[in-house]
Amino acid sequence: MGMMKRFDERADLMGRMMRTVGAADGMPADVTLGNTLRSAAQRCLGCEKPEACSHWLDDHQDGAARAPDYCPNADLFAEWSARAQG
């Protein structure tokens, strides 16, 4: 797979995961957000389970409480999801 296609695939998976677990609504609006998102994208890019992630997302289209344990950003997304819930 070409590098640009891989970037696009992983960006799509990360965005879907953030929306599915409610993390997108809880991102902190502070100066660290850019760096935190870059780090999260790097972890996603290095993940060895994109197919499992895609299948998991397909199975949880109505939302989920938490990202699967193999997600390298599960803890970060859980933190942001908790922020969104108040």
CNS distance restraints for C-alpha pairs under 8 A (distance, minus, plus):
assign (resid   1 and name CA) (resid   5 and name CA) 6.60 0.50 0.50
assign (resid   1 and name CA) (resid   6 and name CA) 6.49 0.50 0.50
assign (resid   2 and name CA) (resid   6 and name CA) 6.23 0.50 0.50
assign (resid   3 and name CA) (resid   7 and name CA) 6.19 0.50 0.50
assign (resid   4 and name CA) (resid   8 and name CA) 6.22 0.50 0.50
assign (resid   5 and name CA) (resid   9 and name CA) 6.09 0.50 0.50
assign (resid   6 and name CA) (resid  10 and name CA) 6.10 0.50 0.50
assign (resid   6 and name CA) (resid  45 and name CA) 7.73 0.50 0.50
assign (resid   7 and name CA) (resid  11 and name CA) 6.02 0.50 0.50
assign (resid   7 and name CA) (resid  45 and name CA) 7.02 0.50 0.50
assign (resid   8 and name CA) (resid  12 and name CA) 6.14 0.50 0.50
assign (resid   9 and name CA) (resid  13 and name CA) 6.27 0.50 0.50
assign (resid  10 and name CA) (resid  14 and name CA) 6.00 0.50 0.50
assign (resid  10 and name CA) (resid  41 and name CA) 7.79 0.50 0.50
assign (resid  10 and name CA) (resid  44 and name CA) 6.35 0.50 0.50
assign (resid  10 and name CA) (resid  45 and name CA) 5.95 0.50 0.50
assign (resid  10 and name CA) (resid  50 and name CA) 7.52 0.50 0.50
assign (resid  11 and name CA) (resid  15 and name CA) 6.09 0.50 0.50
assign (resid  11 and name CA) (resid  41 and name CA) 7.17 0.50 0.50
assign (resid  12 and name CA) (resid  16 and name CA) 6.10 0.50 0.50
assign (resid  13 and name CA) (resid  17 and name CA) 6.03 0.50 0.50
assign (resid  13 and name CA) (resid  50 and name CA) 7.75 0.50 0.50
assign (resid  13 and name CA) (resid  53 and name CA) 7.31 0.50 0.50
assign (resid  13 and name CA) (resid  54 and name CA) 6.76 0.50 0.50
assign (resid  14 and name CA) (resid  18 and name CA) 6.13 0.50 0.50
assign (resid  14 and name CA) (resid  41 and name CA) 7.39 0.50 0.50
assign (resid  14 and name CA) (resid  44 and name CA) 6.87 0.50 0.50
assign (resid  15 and name CA) (resid  19 and name CA) 6.27 0.50 0.50
assign (resid  15 and name CA) (resid  24 and name CA) 7.95 0.50 0.50
assign (resid  16 and name CA) (resid  20 and name CA) 5.95 0.50 0.50
assign (resid  16 and name CA) (resid  57 and name CA) 7.24 0.50 0.50
assign (resid  17 and name CA) (resid  21 and name CA) 6.18 0.50 0.50
assign (resid  17 and name CA) (resid  57 and name CA) 6.84 0.50 0.50
assign (resid  17 and name CA) (resid  67 and name CA) 7.08 0.50 0.50
assign (resid  18 and name CA) (resid  22 and name CA) 5.93 0.50 0.50
assign (resid  18 and name CA) (resid  23 and name CA) 4.72 0.50 0.50
assign (resid  18 and name CA) (resid  24 and name CA) 5.11 0.50 0.50
assign (resid  18 and name CA) (resid  77 and name CA) 6.63 0.50 0.50
assign (resid  19 and name CA) (resid  23 and name CA) 6.14 0.50 0.50
assign (resid  19 and name CA) (resid  24 and name CA) 5.44 0.50 0.50
assign (resid  19 and name CA) (resid  25 and name CA) 7.78 0.50 0.50
assign (resid  19 and name CA) (resid  63 and name CA) 7.87 0.50 0.50
assign (resid  20 and name CA) (resid  57 and name CA) 7.43 0.50 0.50
assign (resid  20 and name CA) (resid  60 and name CA) 7.20 0.50 0.50
assign (resid  20 and name CA) (resid  61 and name CA) 6.73 0.50 0.50
assign (resid  20 and name CA) (resid  62 and name CA) 7.27 0.50 0.50
assign (resid  20 and name CA) (resid  63 and name CA) 4.58 0.50 0.50
assign (resid  20 and name CA) (resid  64 and name CA) 6.00 0.50 0.50
assign (resid  21 and name CA) (resid  63 and name CA) 5.89 0.50 0.50
assign (resid  21 and name CA) (resid  64 and name CA) 5.09 0.50 0.50
assign (resid  21 and name CA) (resid  65 and name CA) 5.60 0.50 0.50
assign (resid  21 and name CA) (resid  66 and name CA) 5.54 0.50 0.50
assign (resid  21 and name CA) (resid  67 and name CA) 6.37 0.50 0.50
assign (resid  21 and name CA) (resid  77 and name CA) 7.30 0.50 0.50
assign (resid  21 and name CA) (resid  78 and name CA) 7.66 0.50 0.50
assign (resid  21 and name CA) (resid  81 and name CA) 6.63 0.50 0.50
assign (resid  22 and name CA) (resid  26 and name CA) 7.21 0.50 0.50
assign (resid  22 and name CA) (resid  63 and name CA) 7.71 0.50 0.50
assign (resid  22 and name CA) (resid  65 and name CA) 7.89 0.50 0.50
assign (resid  22 and name CA) (resid  77 and name CA) 7.89 0.50 0.50
assign (resid  22 and name CA) (resid  80 and name CA) 7.61 0.50 0.50
assign (resid  22 and name CA) (resid  81 and name CA) 4.99 0.50 0.50
assign (resid  22 and name CA) (resid  84 and name CA) 7.12 0.50 0.50
assign (resid  23 and name CA) (resid  27 and name CA) 6.51 0.50 0.50
assign (resid  23 and name CA) (resid  77 and name CA) 5.12 0.50 0.50
assign (resid  23 and name CA) (resid  78 and name CA) 6.85 0.50 0.50
assign (resid  23 and name CA) (resid  79 and name CA) 7.69 0.50 0.50
assign (resid  23 and name CA) (resid  80 and name CA) 4.76 0.50 0.50
assign (resid  23 and name CA) (resid  81 and name CA) 4.23 0.50 0.50
assign (resid  23 and name CA) (resid  82 and name CA) 7.91 0.50 0.50
assign (resid  23 and name CA) (resid  84 and name CA) 7.08 0.50 0.50
assign (resid  24 and name CA) (resid  80 and name CA) 7.34 0.50 0.50
assign (resid  24 and name CA) (resid  81 and name CA) 7.52 0.50 0.50
assign (resid  25 and name CA) (resid  80 and name CA) 7.49 0.50 0.50
assign (resid  25 and name CA) (resid  81 and name CA) 7.12 0.50 0.50
assign (resid  25 and name CA) (resid  84 and name CA) 5.44 0.50 0.50
assign (resid  26 and name CA) (resid  80 and name CA) 4.49 0.50 0.50
assign (resid  26 and name CA) (resid  81 and name CA) 5.51 0.50 0.50
assign (resid  26 and name CA) (resid  82 and name CA) 7.20 0.50 0.50
assign (resid  26 and name CA) (resid  83 and name CA) 4.98 0.50 0.50
assign (resid  26 and name CA) (resid  84 and name CA) 4.06 0.50 0.50
assign (resid  26 and name CA) (resid  85 and name CA) 7.78 0.50 0.50
assign (resid  27 and name CA) (resid  33 and name CA) 7.49 0.50 0.50
assign (resid  27 and name CA) (resid  80 and name CA) 5.51 0.50 0.50
assign (resid  27 and name CA) (resid  83 and name CA) 7.68 0.50 0.50
assign (resid  27 and name CA) (resid  84 and name CA) 7.81 0.50 0.50
assign (resid  28 and name CA) (resid  33 and name CA) 6.46 0.50 0.50
assign (resid  28 and name CA) (resid  80 and name CA) 7.57 0.50 0.50
assign (resid  29 and name CA) (resid  33 and name CA) 6.59 0.50 0.50
assign (resid  32 and name CA) (resid  36 and name CA) 6.10 0.50 0.50
assign (resid  33 and name CA) (resid  37 and name CA) 6.01 0.50 0.50
assign (resid  34 and name CA) (resid  38 and name CA) 6.21 0.50 0.50
assign (resid  35 and name CA) (resid  39 and name CA) 6.20 0.50 0.50
assign (resid  36 and name CA) (resid  40 and name CA) 6.15 0.50 0.50
assign (resid  37 and name CA) (resid  41 and name CA) 6.03 0.50 0.50
assign (resid  38 and name CA) (resid  42 and name CA) 6.20 0.50 0.50
assign (resid  39 and name CA) (resid  43 and name CA) 6.28 0.50 0.50
assign (resid  40 and name CA) (resid  44 and name CA) 6.18 0.50 0.50
assign (resid  40 and name CA) (resid  73 and name CA) 6.25 0.50 0.50
assign (resid  41 and name CA) (resid  45 and name CA) 6.01 0.50 0.50
assign (resid  42 and name CA) (resid  46 and name CA) 6.23 0.50 0.50
assign (resid  43 and name CA) (resid  47 and name CA) 6.22 0.50 0.50
assign (resid  43 and name CA) (resid  72 and name CA) 6.02 0.50 0.50
assign (resid  43 and name CA) (resid  73 and name CA) 7.04 0.50 0.50
assign (resid  44 and name CA) (resid  71 and name CA) 7.91 0.50 0.50
assign (resid  44 and name CA) (resid  72 and name CA) 6.62 0.50 0.50
assign (resid  44 and name CA) (resid  73 and name CA) 7.32 0.50 0.50
assign (resid  47 and name CA) (resid  71 and name CA) 7.63 0.50 0.50
assign (resid  47 and name CA) (resid  72 and name CA) 6.89 0.50 0.50
assign (resid  49 and name CA) (resid  53 and name CA) 6.14 0.50 0.50
assign (resid  49 and name CA) (resid  70 and name CA) 7.79 0.50 0.50
assign (resid  50 and name CA) (resid  54 and name CA) 6.10 0.50 0.50
assign (resid  51 and name CA) (resid  55 and name CA) 6.26 0.50 0.50
assign (resid  52 and name CA) (resid  56 and name CA) 6.01 0.50 0.50
assign (resid  53 and name CA) (resid  57 and name CA) 6.10 0.50 0.50
assign (resid  53 and name CA) (resid  71 and name CA) 7.75 0.50 0.50
assign (resid  54 and name CA) (resid  58 and name CA) 6.20 0.50 0.50
assign (resid  55 and name CA) (resid  59 and name CA) 6.25 0.50 0.50
assign (resid  56 and name CA) (resid  60 and name CA) 6.28 0.50 0.50
assign (resid  57 and name CA) (resid  61 and name CA) 6.11 0.50 0.50
assign (resid  60 and name CA) (resid  64 and name CA) 6.16 0.50 0.50
assign (resid  66 and name CA) (resid  74 and name CA) 7.03 0.50 0.50
assign (resid  66 and name CA) (resid  77 and name CA) 7.69 0.50 0.50
assign (resid  66 and name CA) (resid  78 and name CA) 6.12 0.50 0.50
assign (resid  67 and name CA) (resid  71 and name CA) 6.41 0.50 0.50
assign (resid  67 and name CA) (resid  73 and name CA) 7.98 0.50 0.50
assign (resid  67 and name CA) (resid  74 and name CA) 5.15 0.50 0.50
assign (resid  67 and name CA) (resid  77 and name CA) 7.33 0.50 0.50
assign (resid  67 and name CA) (resid  78 and name CA) 7.47 0.50 0.50
assign (resid  68 and name CA) (resid  74 and name CA) 6.73 0.50 0.50
assign (resid  69 and name CA) (resid  74 and name CA) 6.54 0.50 0.50
assign (resid  70 and name CA) (resid  74 and name CA) 7.73 0.50 0.50
assign (resid  73 and name CA) (resid  77 and name CA) 6.05 0.50 0.50
assign (resid  74 and name CA) (resid  78 and name CA) 6.02 0.50 0.50
assign (resid  75 and name CA) (resid  79 and name CA) 6.22 0.50 0.50
assign (resid  76 and name CA) (resid  80 and name CA) 6.35 0.50 0.50
assign (resid  77 and name CA) (resid  81 and name CA) 5.97 0.50 0.50
assign (resid  78 and name CA) (resid  82 and name CA) 6.13 0.50 0.50
assign (resid  79 and name CA) (resid  83 and name CA) 6.40 0.50 0.50
assign (resid  80 and name CA) (resid  84 and name CA) 6.34 0.50 0.50
assign (resid  81 and name CA) (resid  85 and name CA) 6.44 0.50 0.50
assign (resid  82 and name CA) (resid  86 and name CA) 6.49 0.50 0.50
